[in-house]
Structures are given as C-alpha cells and as structure tokens.
C-alpha cells in the first residue's frame, strides 16, 4: 500500500502505523456475572436501603449460625445445670503426695 492513500477516511497512513496483530480471546471468567449497578441502585446501596444478592445470602448465613449457636448453648446450659458434681482422676503417686500434704492417710 503506497503512502498517501486513504484507509477509512484517514489520509497519509504509513504502513508501520497499521496494527495487524490478533489478540486471542480471553478465557471465560469463573466468577459469577454481576448485574450492572444503576445510579438509583447505587444511591440505595450507599445508604443501606437495598441489599445485593450476596448481602442477603450473608445475612441469611449469619442468622442461621446465631440460631444454631443459641440452640446449642441452651441445650448445654440445661445439661450442665442438671449435673453439678465434679470428678477428679489422679494416679496413685499423686494421691499419696496430696494425702501427705494434707496430713491424711490413704485407705489401702
């Protein structure tokens, strides 16, 4: 192509200025496609009025986790309130040491 001919309405385009490289297509993203945030939606989100789908899922997970924690806590409190005894297990050498320190003898 001679210098000075027109390409697409542009005049005096040198061959070195033309780009014939082909860029490969980018691989598809594995991330979910998010919808476009409009100005109105951005205004609502900035003021905490609206929630995105991921926000709603997060709130749901937190509510379920708190409910499960409360259920388990009340169950454990009920079980521990019914059982007020404590058992201590020690071996023979430690039992003799505690008995000697307190001035008592161990039954044989």
C-alpha positions in Angstrom: 0.0 0.0 0.0 1.6 3.3 -1.0 2.0 6.1 1.4 -0.6 8.8 0.9 -3.6 6.5 0.1 -6.7 6.7 2.4 -7.9 4.0 4.7 -11.3 4.5 6.3 -11.2 8.2 5.6 -7.7 8.7 7.1 -5.1 10.2 4.8 -1.4 9.7 5.0 -1.3 6.5 7.0 2.1 4.8 6.9 2.2 1.0 6.8 4.1 1.0 10.1 1.2 2.6 11.9 -1.2 -0.2 11.0 -1.7 -2.9 13.6 -2.4 -6.4 12.2 -1.8 -8.3 15.4 -4.6 -10.5 16.6 -5.3 -10.8 20.3 -6.6 -14.2 21.5 -10.0 -14.2 23.2 -9.8 -14.0 26.9 -10.9 -17.2 28.7 -14.4 -17.2 30.3 -14.4 -15.9 33.8 -15.3 -18.4 36.6 -16.7 -15.6 38.7 -20.5 -15.0 38.6 -21.7 -12.3 36.3 -22.9 -9.3 38.4 -25.6 -7.1 37.2 -24.8 -3.5 36.4 -25.4 -1.1 39.2 -27.6 1.8 38.1 -27.3 5.2 39.7 -30.6 4.7 41.6 -29.4 1.3 42.9 -26.0 2.8 43.8 -27.8 5.6 45.8 -29.9 3.0 47.7 -26.8 0.7 48.4 -24.8 3.7 49.6 -27.4 4.5 52.2 -28.0 0.9 53.2 -31.5 0.8 51.8 -31.1 -2.0 49.4 -29.2 -5.2 49.6 -27.4 -7.2 46.9 -28.0 -10.9 46.4 -24.7 -11.7 48.1 -25.6 -9.4 51.0 -28.8 -11.2 51.5 -27.1 -14.6 51.5 -24.6 -13.3 54.1 -27.3 -12.1 56.4 -29.1 -15.4 56.0 -26.0 -17.4 56.9 -25.4 -15.2 59.9 -29.0 -15.6 61.2 -28.8 -19.4 60.8 -25.4 -19.5 62.6 -26.7 -17.4 65.5 -29.8 -19.6 65.8 -27.7 -22.8 65.8 -25.4 -21.3 68.5 -28.3 -20.3 70.7 -29.9 -23.7 70.4 -26.6 -25.5 71.3 -25.9 -23.0 74.2 -29.3 -23.5 75.8 -29.0 -27.3 75.4 -25.6 -27.3 77.1 -26.8 -25.0 79.9 -29.7 -27.3 80.6 -27.4 -30.4 80.7 -24.8 -28.7 82.9 -27.4 -27.4 85.3 -28.7 -30.9 85.9 -25.1 -32.2 86.6 -23.5 -30.2 89.4 -20.9 -32.8 90.5 -17.2 -32.8 89.6 -15.0 -35.8 89.4 -11.2 -35.7 89.6 -9.0 -38.5 88.4 -5.3 -38.7 89.6 -2.8 -41.6 89.7 -1.6 -43.3 92.9 1.7 -41.3 93.3 -0.2 -38.0 93.1 -2.8 -39.3 95.5 -0.1 -40.2 98.1 1.5 -36.8 97.6 -1.8 -34.9 98.2 -2.6 -37.1 101.2 0.8 -36.5 102.7 0.5 -32.7 102.1 -2.9 -32.7 103.9 -1.8 -34.9 106.8 -4.2 -37.8 105.9 -3.6 -41.4 105.1 -4.9 -43.3 102.1 -7.1 -46.3 102.6 -5.4 -49.5 101.4 
